Amino acid sequence: MPEILIYTTNICPYCIMAKRLLDKKGAHYTEINVESKPGLREEMMHKTNRRTVPQIYIGDYHVGGFDDLYALEQQKKLDALLSAA
């Protein structure tokens, strides 16, 4: 399973939904709370060119936010992405 990285904040319903979907899939991920340390949000924005959370990476692929993750699930493409080695 590829490395999964998810940028989150403390109070973000979309972050919670994204983590629940990944948990349901049995995926292990690294969570970076951008509120936990100064500069993390700026790091995320530089890396993703987006300001909102969650921002999700599966391997080197930038999925985007929860809506993008859920769209992959609806299109039956998420499992293949999660199982890519």
Phi and psi in radians as a Rosetta constraint file:
Dihedral C 1 N 2 CA 2 C 2 CIRCULARHARMONIC -1.212 0.35
Dihedral N 2 CA 2 C 2 N 3 CIRCULARHARMONIC 2.821 0.35
Dihedral C 2 N 3 CA 3 C 3 CIRCULARHARMONIC -1.193 0.35
Dihedral N 3 CA 3 C 3 N 4 CIRCULARHARMONIC 2.383 0.35
Dihedral C 3 N 4 CA 4 C 4 CIRCULARHARMONIC -2.063 0.35
Dihedral N 4 CA 4 C 4 N 5 CIRCULARHARMONIC 2.300 0.35
Dihedral C 4 N 5 CA 5 C 5 CIRCULARHARMONIC -2.171 0.35
Dihedral N 5 CA 5 C 5 N 6 CIRCULARHARMONIC 2.290 0.35
Dihedral C 5 N 6 CA 6 C 6 CIRCULARHARMONIC -2.315 0.35
Dihedral N 6 CA 6 C 6 N 7 CIRCULARHARMONIC 2.123 0.35
Dihedral C 6 N 7 CA 7 C 7 CIRCULARHARMONIC -1.531 0.35
Dihedral N 7 CA 7 C 7 N 8 CIRCULARHARMONIC 2.286 0.35
Dihedral C 7 N 8 CA 8 C 8 CIRCULARHARMONIC -2.395 0.35
Dihedral N 8 CA 8 C 8 N 9 CIRCULARHARMONIC 3.073 0.35
Dihedral C 8 N 9 CA 9 C 9 CIRCULARHARMONIC -2.284 0.35
Dihedral N 9 CA 9 C 9 N 10 CIRCULARHARMONIC 3.025 0.35
Dihedral C 9 N 10 CA 10 C 10 CIRCULARHARMONIC -1.128 0.35
Dihedral N 10 CA 10 C 10 N 11 CIRCULARHARMONIC -0.809 0.35
Dihedral C 10 N 11 CA 11 C 11 CIRCULARHARMONIC -2.051 0.35
Dihedral N 11 CA 11 C 11 N 12 CIRCULARHARMONIC 1.500 0.35
Dihedral C 11 N 12 CA 12 C 12 CIRCULARHARMONIC -2.518 0.35
Dihedral N 12 CA 12 C 12 N 13 CIRCULARHARMONIC 1.834 0.35
Dihedral C 12 N 13 CA 13 C 13 CIRCULARHARMONIC -1.092 0.35
Dihedral N 13 CA 13 C 13 N 14 CIRCULARHARMONIC -0.560 0.35
Dihedral C 13 N 14 CA 14 C 14 CIRCULARHARMONIC -1.242 0.35
Dihedral N 14 CA 14 C 14 N 15 CIRCULARHARMONIC -0.569 0.35
Dihedral C 14 N 15 CA 15 C 15 CIRCULARHARMONIC -1.119 0.35
Dihedral N 15 CA 15 C 15 N 16 CIRCULARHARMONIC -0.772 0.35
Dihedral C 15 N 16 CA 16 C 16 CIRCULARHARMONIC -1.079 0.35
Dihedral N 16 CA 16 C 16 N 17 CIRCULARHARMONIC -0.780 0.35
Dihedral C 16 N 17 CA 17 C 17 CIRCULARHARMONIC -1.137 0.35
Dihedral N 17 CA 17 C 17 N 18 CIRCULARHARMONIC -0.681 0.35
Dihedral C 17 N 18 CA 18 C 18 CIRCULARHARMONIC -1.119 0.35
Dihedral N 18 CA 18 C 18 N 19 CIRCULARHARMONIC -0.777 0.35
Dihedral C 18 N 19 CA 19 C 19 CIRCULARHARMONIC -1.136 0.35
Dihedral N 19 CA 19 C 19 N 20 CIRCULARHARMONIC -0.661 0.35
Dihedral C 19 N 20 CA 20 C 20 CIRCULARHARMONIC -1.106 0.35
Dihedral N 20 CA 20 C 20 N 21 CIRCULARHARMONIC -0.740 0.35
Dihedral C 20 N 21 CA 21 C 21 CIRCULARHARMONIC -1.124 0.35
Dihedral N 21 CA 21 C 21 N 22 CIRCULARHARMONIC -0.767 0.35
Dihedral C 21 N 22 CA 22 C 22 CIRCULARHARMONIC -1.130 0.35
Dihedral N 22 CA 22 C 22 N 23 CIRCULARHARMONIC -0.693 0.35
Dihedral C 22 N 23 CA 23 C 23 CIRCULARHARMONIC -1.076 0.35
Dihedral N 23 CA 23 C 23 N 24 CIRCULARHARMONIC -0.752 0.35
Dihedral C 23 N 24 CA 24 C 24 CIRCULARHARMONIC -1.046 0.35
Dihedral N 24 CA 24 C 24 N 25 CIRCULARHARMONIC -0.573 0.35
Dihedral C 24 N 25 CA 25 C 25 CIRCULARHARMONIC -1.436 0.35
Dihedral N 25 CA 25 C 25 N 26 CIRCULARHARMONIC -0.099 0.35
Dihedral C 25 N 26 CA 26 C 26 CIRCULARHARMONIC 1.320 0.35
Dihedral N 26 CA 26 C 26 N 27 CIRCULARHARMONIC 0.349 0.35
Dihedral C 26 N 27 CA 27 C 27 CIRCULARHARMONIC -1.464 0.35
Dihedral N 27 CA 27 C 27 N 28 CIRCULARHARMONIC 2.416 0.35
Dihedral C 27 N 28 CA 28 C 28 CIRCULARHARMONIC -1.727 0.35
Dihedral N 28 CA 28 C 28 N 29 CIRCULARHARMONIC 2.347 0.35
Dihedral C 28 N 29 CA 29 C 29 CIRCULARHARMONIC -2.407 0.35
Dihedral N 29 CA 29 C 29 N 30 CIRCULARHARMONIC 2.792 0.35
Dihedral C 29 N 30 CA 30 C 30 CIRCULARHARMONIC -1.801 0.35
Dihedral N 30 CA 30 C 30 N 31 CIRCULARHARMONIC 2.180 0.35
Dihedral C 30 N 31 CA 31 C 31 CIRCULARHARMONIC -1.782 0.35
Dihedral N 31 CA 31 C 31 N 32 CIRCULARHARMONIC 2.266 0.35
Dihedral C 31 N 32 CA 32 C 32 CIRCULARHARMONIC -2.037 0.35
Dihedral N 32 CA 32 C 32 N 33 CIRCULARHARMONIC 1.921 0.35
Dihedral C 32 N 33 CA 33 C 33 CIRCULARHARMONIC -1.450 0.35
Dihedral N 33 CA 33 C 33 N 34 CIRCULARHARMONIC 1.971 0.35
Dihedral C 33 N 34 CA 34 C 34 CIRCULARHARMONIC -1.243 0.35
Dihedral N 34 CA 34 C 34 N 35 CIRCULARHARMONIC -0.152 0.35
Dihedral C 34 N 35 CA 35 C 35 CIRCULARHARMONIC -1.595 0.35
Dihedral N 35 CA 35 C 35 N 36 CIRCULARHARMONIC -0.121 0.35
Dihedral C 35 N 36 CA 36 C 36 CIRCULARHARMONIC -1.386 0.35
Dihedral N 36 CA 36 C 36 N 37 CIRCULARHARMONIC -0.354 0.35
Dihedral C 36 N 37 CA 37 C 37 CIRCULARHARMONIC -2.690 0.35
Dihedral N 37 CA 37 C 37 N 38 CIRCULARHARMONIC 2.361 0.35
Dihedral C 37 N 38 CA 38 C 38 CIRCULARHARMONIC -0.986 0.35
Dihedral N 38 CA 38 C 38 N 39 CIRCULARHARMONIC 2.412 0.35
Dihedral C 38 N 39 CA 39 C 39 CIRCULARHARMONIC 1.696 0.35
Dihedral N 39 CA 39 C 39 N 40 CIRCULARHARMONIC -0.294 0.35
Dihedral C 39 N 40 CA 40 C 40 CIRCULARHARMONIC -1.194 0.35
Dihedral N 40 CA 40 C 40 N 41 CIRCULARHARMONIC -0.677 0.35
Dihedral C 40 N 41 CA 41 C 41 CIRCULARHARMONIC -1.101 0.35
Dihedral N 41 CA 41 C 41 N 42 CIRCULARHARMONIC -0.735 0.35
Dihedral C 41 N 42 CA 42 C 42 CIRCULARHARMONIC -1.116 0.35
Dihedral N 42 CA 42 C 42 N 43 CIRCULARHARMONIC -0.683 0.35
Dihedral C 42 N 43 CA 43 C 43 CIRCULARHARMONIC -1.056 0.35
Dihedral N 43 CA 43 C 43 N 44 CIRCULARHARMONIC -0.787 0.35
Dihedral C 43 N 44 CA 44 C 44 CIRCULARHARMONIC -1.094 0.35
Dihedral N 44 CA 44 C 44 N 45 CIRCULARHARMONIC -0.786 0.35
Dihedral C 44 N 45 CA 45 C 45 CIRCULARHARMONIC -1.098 0.35
Dihedral N 45 CA 45 C 45 N 46 CIRCULARHARMONIC -0.677 0.35
Dihedral C 45 N 46 CA 46 C 46 CIRCULARHARMONIC -1.147 0.35
Dihedral N 46 CA 46 C 46 N 47 CIRCULARHARMONIC -0.719 0.35
Dihedral C 46 N 47 CA 47 C 47 CIRCULARHARMONIC -1.271 0.35
Dihedral N 47 CA 47 C 47 N 48 CIRCULARHARMONIC -0.681 0.35
Dihedral C 47 N 48 CA 48 C 48 CIRCULARHARMONIC -1.822 0.35
Dihedral N 48 CA 48 C 48 N 49 CIRCULARHARMONIC -0.272 0.35
Dihedral C 48 N 49 CA 49 C 49 CIRCULARHARMONIC 1.071 0.35
Dihedral N 49 CA 49 C 49 N 50 CIRCULARHARMONIC 0.476 0.35
Dihedral C 49 N 50 CA 50 C 50 CIRCULARHARMONIC -2.343 0.35
Dihedral N 50 CA 50 C 50 N 51 CIRCULARHARMONIC 2.685 0.35
Dihedral C 50 N 51 CA 51 C 51 CIRCULARHARMONIC -1.782 0.35
Dihedral N 51 CA 51 C 51 N 52 CIRCULARHARMONIC -0.339 0.35
Dihedral C 51 N 52 CA 52 C 52 CIRCULARHARMONIC -1.612 0.35
Dihedral N 52 CA 52 C 52 N 53 CIRCULARHARMONIC 2.748 0.35
Dihedral C 52 N 53 CA 53 C 53 CIRCULARHARMONIC -2.016 0.35
Dihedral N 53 CA 53 C 53 N 54 CIRCULARHARMONIC 2.710 0.35
Dihedral C 53 N 54 CA 54 C 54 CIRCULARHARMONIC -1.323 0.35
Dihedral N 54 CA 54 C 54 N 55 CIRCULARHARMONIC 2.760 0.35
Dihedral C 54 N 55 CA 55 C 55 CIRCULARHARMONIC -2.146 0.35
Dihedral N 55 CA 55 C 55 N 56 CIRCULARHARMONIC 2.205 0.35
Dihedral C 55 N 56 CA 56 C 56 CIRCULARHARMONIC -2.127 0.35
Dihedral N 56 CA 56 C 56 N 57 CIRCULARHARMONIC 2.312 0.35
Dihedral C 56 N 57 CA 57 C 57 CIRCULARHARMONIC -2.044 0.35
Dihedral N 57 CA 57 C 57 N 58 CIRCULARHARMONIC 2.348 0.35
Dihedral C 57 N 58 CA 58 C 58 CIRCULARHARMONIC -2.054 0.35
Dihedral N 58 CA 58 C 58 N 59 CIRCULARHARMONIC 1.895 0.35
Dihedral C 58 N 59 CA 59 C 59 CIRCULARHARMONIC 1.093 0.35
Dihedral N 59 CA 59 C 59 N 60 CIRCULARHARMONIC -2.302 0.35
Dihedral C 59 N 60 CA 60 C 60 CIRCULARHARMONIC -1.557 0.35
Dihedral N 60 CA 60 C 60 N 61 CIRCULARHARMONIC -0.073 0.35
Dihedral C 60 N 61 CA 61 C 61 CIRCULARHARMONIC -1.469 0.35
Dihedral N 61 CA 61 C 61 N 62 CIRCULARHARMONIC 2.132 0.35
Dihedral C 61 N 62 CA 62 C 62 CIRCULARHARMONIC -1.489 0.35
Dihedral N 62 CA 62 C 62 N 63 CIRCULARHARMONIC 1.820 0.35
Dihedral C 62 N 63 CA 63 C 63 CIRCULARHARMONIC -1.181 0.35
Dihedral N 63 CA 63 C 63 N 64 CIRCULARHARMONIC -0.767 0.35
Dihedral C 63 N 64 CA 64 C 64 CIRCULARHARMONIC 1.959 0.35
Dihedral N 64 CA 64 C 64 N 65 CIRCULARHARMONIC -2.399 0.35
Dihedral C 64 N 65 CA 65 C 65 CIRCULARHARMONIC -1.724 0.35
Dihedral N 65 CA 65 C 65 N 66 CIRCULARHARMONIC -2.901 0.35
Dihedral C 65 N 66 CA 66 C 66 CIRCULARHARMONIC -1.085 0.35
Dihedral N 66 CA 66 C 66 N 67 CIRCULARHARMONIC -0.740 0.35
Dihedral C 66 N 67 CA 67 C 67 CIRCULARHARMONIC -1.008 0.35
Dihedral N 67 CA 67 C 67 N 68 CIRCULARHARMONIC -0.684 0.35
Dihedral C 67 N 68 CA 68 C 68 CIRCULARHARMONIC -1.193 0.35
Dihedral N 68 CA 68 C 68 N 69 CIRCULARHARMONIC -0.728 0.35
Dihedral C 68 N 69 CA 69 C 69 CIRCULARHARMONIC -1.088 0.35
Dihedral N 69 CA 69 C 69 N 70 CIRCULARHARMONIC -0.791 0.35
Dihedral C 69 N 70 CA 70 C 70 CIRCULARHARMONIC -1.151 0.35
Dihedral N 70 CA 70 C 70 N 71 CIRCULARHARMONIC -0.651 0.35
Dihedral C 70 N 71 CA 71 C 71 CIRCULARHARMONIC -1.073 0.35
Dihedral N 71 CA 71 C 71 N 72 CIRCULARHARMONIC -0.715 0.35
Dihedral C 71 N 72 CA 72 C 72 CIRCULARHARMONIC -1.063 0.35
Dihedral N 72 CA 72 C 72 N 73 CIRCULARHARMONIC -0.700 0.35
Dihedral C 72 N 73 CA 73 C 73 CIRCULARHARMONIC -1.125 0.35
Dihedral N 73 CA 73 C 73 N 74 CIRCULARHARMONIC -0.775 0.35
Dihedral C 73 N 74 CA 74 C 74 CIRCULARHARMONIC -1.143 0.35
Dihedral N 74 CA 74 C 74 N 75 CIRCULARHARMONIC -0.556 0.35
Dihedral C 74 N 75 CA 75 C 75 CIRCULARHARMONIC -1.483 0.35
Dihedral N 75 CA 75 C 75 N 76 CIRCULARHARMONIC 0.048 0.35
Dihedral C 75 N 76 CA 76 C 76 CIRCULARHARMONIC 1.077 0.35
Dihedral N 76 CA 76 C 76 N 77 CIRCULARHARMONIC 0.586 0.35
Dihedral C 76 N 77 CA 77 C 77 CIRCULARHARMONIC -1.899 0.35
Dihedral N 77 CA 77 C 77 N 78 CIRCULARHARMONIC -0.223 0.35
Dihedral C 77 N 78 CA 78 C 78 CIRCULARHARMONIC -1.197 0.35
Dihedral N 78 CA 78 C 78 N 79 CIRCULARHARMONIC -0.742 0.35
Dihedral C 78 N 79 CA 79 C 79 CIRCULARHARMONIC -1.039 0.35
Dihedral N 79 CA 79 C 79 N 80 CIRCULARHARMONIC -0.747 0.35
Dihedral C 79 N 80 CA 80 C 80 CIRCULARHARMONIC -1.128 0.35
Dihedral N 80 CA 80 C 80 N 81 CIRCULARHARMONIC -0.693 0.35
Dihedral C 80 N 81 CA 81 C 81 CIRCULARHARMONIC -1.150 0.35
Dihedral N 81 CA 81 C 81 N 82 CIRCULARHARMONIC -0.696 0.35
Dihedral C 81 N 82 CA 82 C 82 CIRCULARHARMONIC -1.239 0.35
Dihedral N 82 CA 82 C 82 N 83 CIRCULARHARMONIC -0.489 0.35
Dihedral C 82 N 83 CA 83 C 83 CIRCULARHARMONIC -1.602 0.35
Dihedral N 83 CA 83 C 83 N 84 CIRCULARHARMONIC -0.123 0.35
Dihedral C 83 N 84 CA 84 C 84 CIRCULARHARMONIC -1.106 0.35
Dihedral N 84 CA 84 C 84 N 85 CIRCULARHARMONIC 2.398 0.35
